[in-house]
Amino acid sequence: MYFAILAYHEEGIVKSWSEEEDAALMSDLLQINDRLIKQKSLGPAARLGATQGAVTLRGKGAGMVVDGPFAETKEQLLGFYVVDFPTLEAAVEAARDLRRVNPTAVYEIRPISLYLPGASLGAREED
């Protein structure tokens, strides 16, 4: 089963980290990524750019493009992981590993499915 692990944080805090602090955190997170890759549990993952560079498309017809996301929250979605685990509990454990190295982040775990007409995710190959 596929899950999205959505990583939220206060963007101002993340932007306040020195290059060294950010690099150290990313190094720790990449160790978890490497383990998940070896387990064949990690799919696409991305670190999103700053919300100041984002736009939102909303409205009827062709829609209207407006600056940024305007969520009424302190935390912003700053990245995501797509993981493949047999249960929600296993996906939560992966999120706990991420939180151990980034304890001020918030992780939301959601089941996901691929939507491509006629395509399926297929079974995961086992070694």
Order of alpha helices (4+ residues) and beta strands (2+ residues): beta-alpha-alpha-beta-beta-beta-beta-alpha-beta
